[in-house]
Amino acid sequence: MPELEHLHQGTGLNGLTEDALSTAAKVRDPVCGMMVQPATASQQHEFENKTYYFCSPGCRENFIADPEKYLGARKGAPAVTAEGTIYTCPMHPQIRQIGPGNCPICGMTLEPVQVTAEVGGNAEL
């Protein structure tokens, strides 16, 4: 059974590693941008005949409340931000970079740092 030995050594179809296979099977959470494994995702929702997968119940609820907010941004023109805008990860604030991208730790989509004059509590907390 050479095929089993080959798979046991950490490679799968077409010589891809198991990590590459598992990454290829993942989809992006439309709310936070994290990569989610559909086969094991406990949170999902069908919208317009397509199933979306989520990393948490919170992301799923945000999507259900306003799916166009999360899908519209991907379909329409990108939001305009000032050149040199600093972006950060909502889960890892130590990650900061100029311009958009994904967090190298968790994969979430980076959000622009927004400086406001508001003083007071954070509604998200």
All heavy atoms as an XYZ file, in Angstrom:
933
protein
N       0.811     -1.177      0.000
C       0.000      0.000      0.000
C       0.868      1.260      0.000
O       0.882      2.006      0.966
C      -0.906      0.019      1.219
C      -1.816     -1.145      1.363
S      -3.431     -0.452      1.610
C      -4.419     -1.865      1.335
N       1.561      1.530     -1.066
C       2.420      2.700     -1.139
C       1.645      4.015     -0.998
O       2.156      4.984     -0.502
C       3.080      2.615     -2.504
C       2.729      1.288     -3.075
C       1.643      0.705     -2.254
N       0.362      4.043     -1.476
C      -0.407      5.279     -1.380
C      -0.614      5.676      0.070
O      -0.518      6.838      0.425
C      -1.782      5.128     -2.057
C      -1.698      4.810     -3.518
C      -2.476      3.547     -3.848
O      -3.328      3.132     -3.069
O      -2.200      2.979     -4.900
N      -0.908      4.715      0.944
C      -1.126      5.018      2.354
C       0.152      5.528      2.998
O       0.125      6.458      3.796
C      -1.657      3.798      3.103
C      -3.064      3.351      2.716
C      -3.452      2.103      3.490
C      -4.064      4.451      2.962
N       1.276      4.924      2.654
C       2.540      5.396      3.195
C       2.798      6.831      2.737
O       3.243      7.663      3.504
C       3.688      4.492      2.746
C       3.657      3.131      3.400
C       4.725      2.205      2.840
O       5.677      2.714      2.210
O       4.594      0.996      3.036
N       2.468      7.094      1.484
C       2.676      8.431      0.939
C       1.826      9.450      1.703
O       2.311     10.505      2.097
C       2.315      8.421     -0.549
C       2.594      9.712     -1.246
N       3.867     10.192     -1.441
C       1.759     10.622     -1.785
C       3.808     11.338     -2.080
N       2.534     11.624     -2.300
N       0.554      9.124      1.957
C      -0.317     10.018      2.702
C       0.142     10.144      4.146
O       0.108     11.208      4.725
C      -1.766      9.529      2.659
C      -2.467      9.689      1.321
C      -3.821      9.006      1.356
C      -2.619     11.148      0.947
N       0.599      9.054      4.715
C       1.048      9.068      6.098
C       2.271      9.969      6.274
O       2.464     10.564      7.328
C       1.375      7.641      6.558
C       1.854      7.579      7.970
N       1.031      7.868      9.026
C       3.064      7.279      8.489
C       1.712      7.748     10.140
N       2.951      7.379      9.849
N       3.044     10.151      5.247
C       4.239     10.978      5.340
C       3.936     12.466      5.191
O       4.833     13.278      5.092
C       5.257     10.549      4.283
C       5.800      9.164      4.516
C       6.663      8.703      3.371
O       6.863      9.415      2.392
N       7.171      7.488      3.475
N       2.650     12.823      5.176
C       2.299     14.236      5.178
C       2.004     14.833      3.821
O       1.932     16.039      3.681
N       1.835     14.009      2.809
C       1.454     14.552      1.513
C       0.175     13.891      1.059
O      -0.180     12.798      1.489
C       2.546     14.332      0.446
O       2.804     12.942      0.332
C       3.809     15.077      0.803
N      -0.539     14.591      0.198
C      -1.821     14.085     -0.265
C      -1.902     14.152     -1.766
O      -0.937     13.869     -2.468
N      -3.041     14.601     -2.264
C      -3.300     14.657     -3.690
C      -2.256     15.482     -4.416
O      -1.878     16.563     -3.980
C      -4.682     15.271     -3.940
C      -5.856     14.515     -3.321
C      -7.127     15.320     -3.507
C      -5.998     13.141     -3.923
N      -1.781     14.976     -5.507
C      -0.805     15.663     -6.359
C       0.433     16.113     -5.597
O       1.058     17.104     -5.932
C      -1.444     16.866     -7.053
C      -2.585     16.460     -7.954
O      -2.526     15.417     -8.603
N      -3.632     17.247     -7.979
N       0.774     15.413     -4.528
C       1.978     15.734     -3.780
C       1.861     16.938     -2.865
O       2.851     17.404     -2.327
N       0.639     17.479     -2.685
C       0.470     18.627     -1.801
C       0.590     18.190     -0.349
O       0.195     17.094      0.014
C      -0.913     19.268     -2.009
C      -1.163     19.900     -3.366
C      -2.608     20.348     -3.467
C      -0.228     21.068     -3.585
N       1.121     19.032      0.488
C       1.202     18.710      1.912
C      -0.194     18.778      2.520
O      -1.092     19.412      1.965
C       2.117     19.702      2.659
O       1.506     20.991      2.594
C       3.508     19.726      2.077
N      -0.355     18.152      3.691
C      -1.652     18.196      4.364
C      -2.015     19.629      4.717
O      -3.168     20.017      4.653
C      -1.621     17.312      5.607
C      -1.569     15.837      5.262
C      -1.366     14.948      6.473
O      -1.295     15.465      7.605
O      -1.280     13.734      6.284
N      -1.039     20.456      5.084
C      -1.305     21.858      5.387
C      -1.852     22.576      4.164
O      -2.784     23.361      4.256
C      -0.038     22.572      5.864
C       0.379     22.144      7.256
O      -0.486     21.646      8.007
O       1.560     22.314      7.581
N      -1.266     22.315      3.009
C      -1.720     22.963      1.776
C      -3.131     22.503      1.433
O      -3.959     23.298      0.995
C      -0.771     22.667      0.630
N      -3.419     21.231      1.632
C      -4.762     20.727      1.356
C      -5.783     21.356      2.287
O      -6.857     21.753      1.861
C      -4.804     19.203      1.488
C      -4.134     18.414      0.371
C      -4.088     16.940      0.730
C      -4.865     18.624     -0.940
N      -5.460     21.459      3.574
C      -6.419     22.022      4.520
C      -6.614     23.512      4.262
O      -7.697     24.034      4.403
C      -5.983     21.780      5.963
O      -4.787     22.472      6.239
N      -5.573     24.229      3.863
C      -5.694     25.647      3.551
C      -6.535     25.849      2.300
O      -7.360     26.750      2.242
C      -4.307     26.284      3.353
O      -3.561     26.099      4.555
C      -4.409     27.760      3.048
N      -6.355     24.990      1.303
C      -7.097     25.110      0.050
C      -8.584     24.902      0.274
O      -9.403     25.467     -0.429
C      -6.568     24.113     -0.973
N      -8.966     24.110      1.266
C     -10.362     23.806      1.513
C     -11.043     24.868      2.372
O     -12.235     24.807      2.575
C     -10.480     22.442      2.179
N     -10.302     25.847      2.870
C     -10.877     26.864      3.736
C     -11.514     27.986      2.925
O     -11.152     28.229      1.783
C      -9.800     27.447      4.661
C      -9.330     26.462      5.701
C      -8.316     27.100      6.612
C      -7.853     26.105      7.664
N      -6.863     26.716      8.569
N     -12.486     28.645      3.551
C     -13.141     29.813      2.960
C     -13.020     30.975      3.938
O     -12.774     30.789      5.118
C     -14.630     29.527      2.645
C     -14.768     28.435      1.589
C     -15.396     29.151      3.896
N     -13.207     32.172      3.433
C     -13.060     33.375      4.259
C     -14.399     33.755      4.895
O     -15.421     33.815      4.224
C     -12.535     34.520      3.404
C     -12.068     35.705      4.214
C     -11.284     36.694      3.388
N     -10.056     36.178      2.834
C      -8.913     36.021      3.506
N      -8.846     36.332      4.770
N      -7.839     35.564      2.913
N     -14.386     33.994      6.207
C     -15.542     34.519      6.932
C     -15.813     35.908      6.352
O     -14.929     36.758      6.368
C     -15.194     34.590      8.424
C     -16.321     35.134      9.288
O     -17.034     36.055      8.836
O     -16.459     34.672     10.423
N     -17.036     36.164      5.813
C     -17.284     37.454      5.162
C     -17.313     38.639      6.128
O     -17.205     39.776      5.707
C     -18.647     37.262      4.488
C     -19.299     36.163      5.243
C     -18.193     35.270      5.724
N     -17.438     38.379      7.421
C     -17.510     39.466      8.392
C     -16.126     39.894      8.853
O     -15.739     41.047      8.749
C     -18.391     39.076      9.602
C     -18.368     40.156     10.669
C     -19.810     38.798      9.139
N     -15.325     38.959      9.350
C     -14.030     39.322      9.935
C     -12.847     38.975      9.044
O     -11.743     39.439      9.282
C     -13.847     38.653     11.292
S     -13.637     36.861     11.189
N     -13.059     38.135      8.038
C     -11.982     37.794      7.125
C     -11.154     36.586      7.531
O     -10.243     36.206      6.815
N     -11.447     35.985      8.670
C     -10.690     34.806      9.087
C     -10.980     33.631      8.157
O     -12.049     33.545      7.568
C     -11.038     34.407     10.526
C     -10.494     35.365     11.555
S     -10.839     34.850     13.243
C      -9.754     33.443     13.366
N     -10.019     32.729      8.038
C     -10.211     31.530      7.231
C     -10.938     30.483      8.069
O     -10.586     30.257      9.229
C      -8.870     30.991      6.746
C      -8.120     31.973      5.842
S      -9.082     32.557      4.421
C      -9.136     31.081      3.422
N     -11.951     29.847      7.481
C     -12.808     28.889      8.174
C     -12.862     27.595      7.367
O     -12.967     27.623      6.147
C     -14.242     29.456      8.335
C     -15.148     28.487      9.050
C     -14.214     30.793      9.058
N     -12.795     26.476      8.049
C     -12.897     25.154      7.419
C     -14.389     24.806      7.328
O     -15.018     24.542      8.353
C     -12.157     24.127      8.278
C     -12.085     22.750      7.672
C     -11.005     22.686      6.614
O      -9.971     23.317      6.739
N     -11.245     21.925      5.593
N     -15.004     24.795      6.139
C     -16.439     24.520      6.029
C     -16.863     23.180      6.639
O     -17.933     23.084      7.232
C     -16.705     24.527      4.522
C     -15.625     25.382      3.963
C     -14.425     25.113      4.832
N     -16.032     22.176      6.508
C     -16.403     20.850      7.012
C     -16.559     20.820      8.526
O     -17.318     20.003      9.052
C     -15.357     19.826      6.577
N     -15.884     21.708      9.236
C     -15.945     21.684     10.698
C     -16.550     22.960     11.281
O     -16.628     23.090     12.504
C     -14.536     21.488     11.291
O     -13.686     22.547     10.839
C     -13.960     20.142     10.880
N     -16.978     23.896     10.447
C     -17.538     25.156     10.942
C     -18.880     24.914     11.618
O     -19.772     24.306     11.042
C     -17.701     26.146      9.791
N     -19.005     25.396     12.852
C     -20.269     25.228     13.574
C     -21.247     26.350     13.240
O     -22.433     26.237     13.522
C     -20.020     25.192     15.079
O     -19.479     26.422     15.516
N     -20.751     27.425     12.631
C     -21.598     28.570     12.304
C     -21.689     28.735     10.788
O     -20.669     28.863     10.118
C     -21.021     29.848     12.928
C     -20.860     29.782     14.425
C     -22.187     29.615     15.134
O     -23.182     30.272     14.808
N     -22.225     28.719     16.106
N     -22.912     28.730     10.287
C     -23.131     28.925      8.857
C     -24.492     29.552      8.633
O     -25.349     29.520      9.509
C     -23.002     27.614      8.093
C     -23.956     26.531      8.531
C     -23.658     25.210      7.823
O     -22.739     25.094      7.045
N     -24.458     24.208      8.107
N     -24.673     30.133      7.450
C     -25.940     30.762      7.110
C     -26.067     30.779      5.590
O     -25.094     31.064      4.892
C     -25.997     32.192      7.659
C     -27.250     32.928      7.303
N     -28.467     32.617      7.848
C     -27.458     33.961      6.442
C     -29.384     33.443      7.346
N     -28.790     34.257      6.493
N     -27.274     30.494      5.101
C     -27.502     30.523      3.664
C     -28.149     31.855      3.299
O     -29.095     32.300      3.945
C     -28.406     29.369      3.223
C     -28.510     29.286      1.712
C     -29.161     28.006      1.230
O     -28.927     26.956      1.825
O     -29.895     28.093      0.233
N     -27.587     32.494      2.279
C     -28.106     33.777      1.794
C     -28.022     33.766      0.283
O     -26.959     33.486     -0.287
C     -27.282     34.931      2.381
C     -27.708     36.279      1.885
C     -28.896     36.854      2.307
C     -26.917     36.989      0.991
C     -29.284     38.096      1.849
C     -27.297     38.234      0.527
C     -28.487     38.795      0.961
N     -29.148     34.052     -0.379
C     -29.231     34.059     -1.840
C     -28.641     32.786     -2.446
O     -27.791     32.829     -3.334
C     -28.564     35.314     -2.407
C     -29.288     36.585     -2.042
C     -28.681     37.834     -2.651
O     -27.546     37.772     -3.178
O     -29.342     38.882     -2.607
N     -29.065     31.641     -1.924
C     -28.682     30.313     -2.412
C     -27.193     30.006     -2.294
O     -26.666     29.183     -3.025
C     -29.142     30.104     -3.855
C     -30.648     30.171     -3.975
O     -31.360     29.630     -3.133
N     -31.140     30.845     -4.985
N     -26.497     30.688     -1.399
C     -25.094     30.403     -1.147
C     -24.890     30.278      0.356
O     -25.435     31.065      1.122
C     -24.193     31.511     -1.706
C     -22.729     31.211     -1.486
C     -21.830     32.244     -2.129
C     -20.385     31.856     -1.826
N     -19.426     32.829     -2.294
N     -24.124     29.276      0.752
C     -23.842     29.077      2.170
C     -22.572     29.815      2.544
O     -21.545     29.681      1.875
C     -23.696     27.577      2.496
O     -24.908     26.908      2.104
C     -23.464     27.356      3.981
N     -22.645     30.594      3.616
C     -21.502     31.327      4.150
C     -21.126     30.705      5.491
O     -21.997     30.291      6.260
C     -21.841     32.811      4.322
C     -22.107     33.488      3.002
C     -23.384     33.540      2.459
C     -21.066     34.047      2.272
C     -23.620     34.145      1.234
C     -21.294     34.652      1.042
C     -22.575     34.690      0.537
O     -22.802     35.286     -0.685
N     -19.847     30.640      5.771
C     -19.335     30.014      6.987
C     -18.663     31.080      7.849
O     -18.021     31.998      7.330
C     -18.341     28.910      6.632
C     -18.986     27.827      5.802
C     -18.973     27.889      4.414
C     -19.643     26.763      6.409
C     -19.596     26.915      3.648
C     -20.265     25.783      5.652
C     -20.237     25.868      4.272
O     -20.857     24.905      3.518
N     -18.798     30.925      9.183
C     -18.331     31.940     10.115
C     -17.482     31.330     11.214
O     -17.657     30.165     11.594
C     -19.534     32.667     10.727
C     -20.440     33.231      9.683
C     -21.524     32.501      9.218
C     -20.193     34.470      9.128
C     -22.351     32.998      8.227
C     -21.014     34.980      8.126
C     -22.086     34.248      7.678
N     -16.590     32.150     11.760
C     -15.687     31.702     12.818
C     -16.358     31.707     14.186
O     -15.914     31.010     15.093
C     -14.431     32.579     12.854
S     -14.770     34.268     13.380
N     -17.434     32.484     14.344
C     -18.067     32.616     15.653
C     -19.547     32.973     15.499
O     -19.966     33.462     14.446
C     -17.370     33.708     16.466
O     -17.641     34.973     15.888
N     -20.319     32.762     16.561
C     -21.733     33.172     16.510
C     -21.892     34.677     16.295
O     -22.816     35.115     15.622
C     -22.279     32.757     17.882
C     -21.373     31.675     18.357
C     -20.023     32.023     17.799
N     -20.975     35.478     16.838
C     -21.054     36.926     16.674
C     -20.938     37.343     15.217
O     -21.701     38.194     14.743
N     -19.982     36.753     14.502
C     -19.827     37.071     13.079
C     -21.068     36.647     12.306
O     -21.542     37.364     11.425
C     -18.577     36.398     12.509
S     -17.047     37.256     12.935
N     -21.610     35.493     12.641
C     -22.812     35.008     11.956
C     -23.985     35.971     12.178
O     -24.689     36.335     11.241
C     -23.178     33.610     12.446
C     -24.415     33.034     11.783
C     -24.719     31.627     12.325
N     -25.903     31.090     11.716
C     -27.139     31.260     12.195
N     -27.333     31.954     13.298
N     -28.166     30.737     11.573
N     -24.181     36.419     13.419
C     -25.283     37.327     13.742
C     -25.107     38.678     13.045
O     -26.078     39.261     12.561
C     -25.414     37.503     15.258
C     -25.844     36.235     15.983
C     -27.117     35.614     15.426
O     -28.098     36.362     15.165
O     -27.143     34.381     15.229
N     -23.889     39.181     12.995
C     -23.626     40.451     12.285
C     -23.972     40.312     10.811
O     -24.557     41.215     10.216
C     -22.164     40.870     12.437
C     -21.850     41.371     13.823
O     -22.736     41.762     14.576
N     -20.584     41.344     14.179
N     -23.618     39.176     10.214
C     -23.918     38.938      8.807
C     -25.424     38.867      8.578
O     -25.946     39.487      7.648
C     -23.253     37.643      8.343
C     -23.481     37.350      6.887
C     -22.680     37.920      5.909
C     -24.498     36.486      6.486
C     -22.892     37.657      4.562
C     -24.718     36.205      5.143
C     -23.911     36.795      4.182
N     -26.130     38.122      9.421
C     -27.581     37.972      9.264
C     -28.276     39.322      9.376
O     -29.215     39.614      8.637
C     -28.137     36.972     10.303
C     -27.658     35.551      9.959
C     -29.660     37.022     10.359
C     -27.953     34.516     11.022
N     -27.789     40.177     10.277
C     -28.400     41.490     10.474
C     -28.263     42.387      9.248
O     -29.163     43.181      8.954
C     -27.780     42.173     11.690
N     -27.173     42.273      8.499
C     -26.949     43.138      7.340
C     -25.989     42.487      6.347
O     -24.843     42.905      6.224
C     -26.396     44.491      7.805
C     -26.359     45.522      6.691
O     -26.838     45.227      5.570
O     -25.846     46.621      6.940
N     -26.441     41.459      5.624
C     -25.533     40.757      4.703
C     -24.972     41.653      3.609
O     -23.823     41.501      3.205
C     -26.383     39.629      4.120
C     -27.789     39.952      4.450
C     -27.776     40.879      5.616
N     -25.746     42.620      3.137
C     -25.263     43.491      2.064
C     -24.068     44.323      2.509
O     -23.204     44.658      1.706
C     -26.385     44.400      1.562
C     -27.495     43.650      0.842
C     -27.013     42.889     -0.381
O     -26.099     43.364     -1.085
O     -27.557     41.808     -0.651
N     -24.012     44.638      3.789
C     -22.877     45.403      4.310
C     -21.572     44.638      4.078
O     -20.562     45.216      3.714
C     -23.066     45.650      5.809
C     -21.889     46.303      6.488
C     -22.160     46.482      7.973
C     -20.960     47.057      8.690
N     -21.202     47.200     10.132
N     -21.619     43.321      4.284
C     -20.416     42.510      4.164
C     -20.176     42.007      2.750
O     -19.040     41.844      2.335
C     -20.483     41.342      5.147
C     -20.624     41.861      6.552
C     -21.841     41.841      7.209
C     -19.539     42.436      7.203
C     -21.967     42.361      8.487
C     -19.659     42.962      8.475
C     -20.880     42.922      9.112
O     -20.997     43.447     10.365
N     -21.233     41.793      1.989
C     -21.070     41.332      0.613
C     -20.913     42.497     -0.344
O     -20.199     42.390     -1.335
C     -22.263     40.469      0.197
C     -22.467     39.213      1.025
C     -23.717     38.478      0.559
C     -21.258     38.318      0.960
N     -21.554     43.618     -0.052
C     -21.499     44.784     -0.910
C     -20.094     45.353     -1.011
O     -19.678     45.812     -2.064
N     -19.358     45.320      0.078
C     -17.998     45.861      0.077
C     -17.111     45.074     -0.878
O     -16.197     45.612     -1.471
C     -17.413     45.833      1.485
N     -17.380     43.785     -1.027
C     -16.567     42.962     -1.910
C     -16.986     43.139     -3.376
O     -16.188     42.982     -4.264
C     -16.683     41.496     -1.512
C     -16.171     41.246     -0.115
C     -15.987     39.780      0.151
N     -15.819     39.449      1.532
C     -14.751     39.703      2.269
N     -13.749     40.334      1.758
N     -14.683     39.348      3.530
N     -18.272     43.447     -3.606
C     -18.760     43.574     -4.969
C     -18.525     44.967     -5.543
O     -18.271     45.123     -6.715
C     -20.262     43.269     -5.012
C     -20.601     41.827     -4.720
C     -22.097     41.623     -4.735
C     -22.476     40.213     -4.356
N     -23.917     40.043     -4.250
N     -18.629     45.990     -4.705
C     -18.539     47.366     -5.175
C     -17.111     47.867     -5.207
O     -16.145     47.128     -5.067
N     -17.004     49.161     -5.384
C     -15.690     49.798     -5.405
C     -15.104     49.801     -4.000
O     -15.832     49.903     -3.021
C     -15.829     51.224     -5.917
N     -13.797     49.685     -3.890
C     -13.187     49.697     -2.577
C     -13.370     51.053     -1.900
O     -13.443     52.084     -2.561
C     -11.710     49.416     -2.856
C     -11.515     49.715     -4.292
C     -12.842     49.546     -4.954
N     -13.450     51.030     -0.575
C     -13.600     52.261      0.179
C     -12.338     53.107     -0.003
O     -11.234     52.588     -0.066
C     -13.822     51.948      1.644
N     -12.559     54.401     -0.104
C     -11.435     55.303     -0.304
C     -10.888     55.710      1.057
O     -11.634     56.167      1.920
C     -11.884     56.552     -1.093
C     -10.749     57.531     -1.243
C     -12.437     56.141     -2.443
N      -9.601     55.520      1.254
C      -8.941     55.965      2.481
C      -7.757     56.831      2.086
O      -7.226     56.719      0.984
C      -8.455     54.777      3.333
O      -7.570     53.982      2.549
C      -9.607     53.915      3.820
N      -7.371     57.672      3.013
C      -6.245     58.565      2.741
C      -4.965     57.758      2.572
O      -4.771     56.724      3.213
C      -6.086     59.550      3.887
N      -4.093     58.245      1.694
C      -2.813     57.583      1.482
C      -2.031     57.594      2.797
O      -2.012     58.585      3.514
C      -2.033     58.316      0.396
C      -0.764     57.607      0.001
C      -0.062     58.276     -1.167
O      -0.759     58.858     -2.025
O       1.169     58.207     -1.201
N      -1.419     56.467      3.122
C      -0.650     56.364      4.357
C      -1.476     55.963      5.567
O      -0.972     55.980      6.688
N      -2.748     55.592      5.360
C      -3.600     55.183      6.471
C      -3.021     53.938      7.133
O      -2.622     52.991      6.468
C      -5.040     54.894      5.980
O      -5.577     56.078      5.428
C      -5.933     54.401      7.097
N      -3.001     53.949      8.460
C      -2.516     52.810      9.237
C      -3.670     51.838      9.449
O      -4.778     52.236      9.810
C      -1.978     53.268     10.617
C      -0.874     54.309     10.459
C      -1.515     52.073     11.435
C       0.385     53.774      9.828
N      -3.400     50.556      9.218
C      -4.384     49.498      9.423
C      -3.923     48.608     10.566
O      -2.719     48.398     10.759
C      -4.544     48.658      8.156
C      -5.344     49.339      7.072
C      -4.821     50.408      6.361
C      -6.631     48.917      6.772
C      -5.554     51.039      5.375
C      -7.370     49.544      5.783
C      -6.832     50.601      5.084
O      -7.574     51.223      4.115
N      -4.897     48.048     11.310
C      -4.586     47.169     12.434
C      -5.579     46.021     12.493
O      -6.654     46.081     11.904
C      -4.595     47.957     13.764
O      -4.132     47.107     14.811
C      -5.990     48.455     14.111
N      -5.224     44.979     13.222
C      -6.093     43.817     13.408
C      -6.968     44.055     14.632
O      -6.456     44.432     15.686
C      -5.236     42.560     13.605
S      -6.225     41.088     13.975
N      -8.279     43.812     14.532
C      -9.153     43.982     15.690
C      -8.802     43.035     16.841
O      -9.025     43.357     17.997
C     -10.547     43.663     15.146
C     -10.439     43.773     13.677
C      -9.015     43.478     13.321
N      -8.231     41.885     16.515
C      -7.891     40.903     17.551
C      -6.452     41.038     18.047
O      -6.131     40.588     19.132
C      -8.097     39.474     17.021
C      -9.519     39.171     16.618
S     -10.679     39.281     17.977
C     -10.146     37.904     18.969
N      -5.605     41.619     17.254
C      -4.180     41.759     17.597
C      -3.744     43.197     17.315
O      -3.139     43.477     16.279
C      -3.336     40.762     16.790
C      -3.746     39.345     17.009
N      -4.578     38.680     16.142
C      -3.464     38.500     18.022
C      -4.785     37.461     16.611
N      -4.122     37.321     17.748
N      -4.045     44.126     18.227
C      -3.758     45.539     17.974
C      -2.277     45.858     17.802
O      -1.929     46.925     17.306
C      -4.353     46.258     19.182
C      -4.560     45.214     20.213
C      -4.701     43.907     19.500
N      -1.399     44.940     18.185
C       0.033     45.174     17.981
C       0.408     45.094     16.507
O       1.460     45.567     16.095
C       0.884     44.190     18.804
C       0.861     42.764     18.314
C      -0.277     41.900     18.878
O      -1.313     42.395     19.291
N      -0.072     40.597     18.866
N      -0.459     44.503     15.680
C      -0.227     44.437     14.236
C      -0.677     45.756     13.630
O      -1.838     46.122     13.709
C      -0.998     43.254     13.600
C      -0.621     41.925     14.237
C      -0.803     43.239     12.088
C       0.837     41.565     14.080
N       0.257     46.477     13.053
C      -0.033     47.759     12.414
C       0.780     47.846     11.127
O       1.949     47.478     11.112
C       0.313     48.912     13.345
C      -0.499     48.897     14.633
C      -0.028     49.927     15.630
N      -0.326     51.296     15.245
C      -1.472     51.923     15.455
N      -2.443     51.308     16.076
N      -1.642     53.172     15.071
N       0.140     48.324     10.068
C       0.853     48.500      8.802
C       0.186     49.598      8.000
O      -0.979     49.919      8.221
C       0.880     47.206      8.001
C      -0.461     46.822      7.377
C      -0.379     45.565      6.538
O       0.321     44.633      6.879
N      -1.114     45.538      5.444
N       0.918     50.141      7.074
C       0.347     51.132      6.167
C      -0.354     50.374      5.055
O       0.234     49.518      4.403
C       1.444     52.054      5.599
C       2.078     52.857      6.732
C       0.865     52.972      4.523
C       3.242     53.712      6.311
N      -1.628     50.654      4.872
C      -2.409     50.017      3.819
C      -3.122     48.766      4.297
O      -2.801     48.197      5.330
N      -4.127     48.326      3.535
C      -4.931     47.156      3.904
C      -4.153     45.852      3.759
O      -3.088     45.809      3.156
C      -6.104     47.207      2.927
C      -5.581     47.952      1.752
C      -4.576     48.927      2.290
N      -4.710     44.798      4.327
C      -4.108     43.471      4.244
C      -4.774     42.546      5.236
O      -5.862     42.836      5.737
N      -4.112     41.441      5.538
C      -4.622     40.467      6.501
C      -3.633     40.324      7.640
O      -2.425     40.450      7.453
C      -4.843     39.105      5.835
C      -5.969     39.161      4.832
O      -6.857     39.992      4.921
N      -5.934     38.277      3.866
N      -4.151     40.011      8.811
C      -3.317     39.815      9.995
C      -2.442     38.578      9.797
O      -2.959     37.516      9.456
C      -4.187     39.645     11.230
S      -3.261     39.283     12.739
N      -1.145     38.688     10.020
C      -0.273     37.522      9.864
C      -0.463     36.491     10.972
O      -0.037     35.355     10.831
C       1.137     38.124      9.906
C       0.982     39.410     10.635
C      -0.399     39.893     10.338
N      -1.148     36.863     12.056
C      -1.368     35.932     13.165
C      -2.653     35.129     12.965
O      -2.648     33.906     13.041
C      -1.406     36.684     14.511
C      -0.060     37.368     14.768
C      -1.768     35.736     15.663
C      -0.052     38.303     15.962
N      -3.772     35.828     12.716
C      -5.064     35.131     12.657
C      -5.732     35.154     11.288
O      -6.707     34.448     11.069
C      -6.023     35.714     13.696
S      -6.535     37.416     13.339
N      -5.268     35.985     10.382
C      -5.842     36.029      9.038
C      -6.991     36.999      8.870
O      -7.519     37.141      7.773
N      -7.405     37.678      9.943
C      -8.507     38.631      9.829
C      -8.112     39.798      8.926
O      -6.946     40.153      8.824
C      -8.902     39.193     11.201
C      -9.625     38.208     12.077
S     -10.087     38.928     13.663
C     -11.424     39.989     13.175
N      -9.113     40.397      8.301
C      -8.874     41.570      7.478
C      -8.527     42.741      8.386
O      -9.217     42.998      9.372
C     -10.133     41.905      6.651
O     -10.463     40.775      5.840
C      -9.923     43.120      5.780
N      -7.445     43.443      8.053
C      -7.051     44.596      8.845
C      -8.021     45.744      8.607
O      -8.544     45.903      7.509
C      -5.631     45.028      8.483
C      -4.538     43.983      8.711
C      -3.187     44.545      8.281
C      -4.491     43.529     10.161
N      -8.255     46.534      9.646
C      -9.171     47.664      9.567
C      -8.397     48.953      9.758
O      -7.413     48.988     10.503
C     -10.248     47.543     10.644
C     -11.109     46.316     10.480
C     -12.170     46.196     11.572
O     -12.199     47.050     12.480
O     -12.956     45.250     11.507
N      -8.844     50.046      9.118
C      -8.132     51.308      9.292
C      -8.261     51.803     10.729
O      -9.306     51.658     11.357
C      -8.820     52.267      8.324
C     -10.055     51.606      7.874
C      -9.958     50.155      8.194
N      -7.173     52.359     11.248
C      -7.208     52.981     12.572
C      -7.909     54.313     12.379
O      -7.506     55.116     11.546
C      -5.776     53.197     13.117
C      -5.816     53.970     14.411
C      -5.075     51.868     13.287
N      -8.962     54.525     13.144
C      -9.737     55.746     12.982
C      -9.555     56.611     14.227
O      -9.938     56.219     15.323
C     -11.205     55.422     12.764
C     -11.427     54.612     11.504
C     -12.866     54.181     11.337
O     -13.664     54.280     12.247
N     -13.189     53.694     10.153
N      -8.994     57.767     14.042
C      -8.806     58.704     15.136
C     -10.058     59.550     15.224
O     -10.508     60.119     14.229
C      -7.572     59.590     14.893
C      -7.389     60.576     16.026
C      -6.349     58.715     14.700
N     -10.653     59.601     16.424
C     -11.863     60.405     16.615
C     -11.669     61.328     17.809
O     -10.793     61.109     18.655
C     -13.090     59.508     16.876
O     -12.894     58.816     18.094
C     -13.304     58.512     15.747
N     -12.507     62.319     17.886
C     -12.470     63.260     18.995
C     -13.389     62.791     20.116
O     -13.489     63.429     21.148
C     -12.883     64.640     18.514
N     -14.085     61.683     19.915
C     -15.021     61.182     20.914
C     -14.296     60.715     22.159
O     -13.254     60.097     22.093
C     -15.821     60.005     20.344
C     -16.702     60.364     19.181
C     -17.438     59.154     18.614
O     -17.491     58.120     19.299
O     -17.920     59.254     17.498
N     -14.906     61.020     23.291
C     -14.408     60.523     24.568
C     -15.562     59.765     25.194
O     -16.695     60.220     25.190
C     -13.988     61.698     25.484
C     -13.533     61.188     26.826
C     -12.910     62.511     24.801
N     -15.288     58.590     25.707
C     -16.351     57.822     26.327
C     -16.166     56.359     26.093
O     -15.137     55.912     25.568
N     -17.176     55.589     26.467
C     -17.115     54.143     26.378
C     -17.189     53.643     24.950
O     -17.671     54.333     24.054
N     -16.710     52.465     24.766
C     -16.736     51.808     23.469
C     -17.952     50.907     23.428
O     -18.098     50.009     24.276
C     -15.442     51.003     23.279
C     -15.367     50.349     21.930
O     -16.363     50.129     21.264
N     -14.144     50.017     21.520
N     -18.854     51.111     22.472
C     -20.074     50.307     22.369
C     -19.788     48.828     22.187
O     -20.569     47.975     22.580
C     -20.925     50.822     21.216
N     -18.642     48.499     21.587
C     -18.300     47.095     21.370
C     -17.889     46.407     22.660
O     -17.932     45.200     22.762
C     -17.201     46.973     20.327
C     -17.667     47.312     18.941
C     -16.592     47.097     17.907
O     -15.480     46.675     18.262
O     -16.868     47.332     16.729
N     -17.430     47.167     23.636
C     -17.037     46.572     24.912
C     -18.251     46.406     25.761
O     -18.413     45.670     26.626
C     -16.007     47.445     25.620
C     -14.672     47.607     24.871
C     -13.783     48.579     25.641
C     -13.968     46.279     24.725
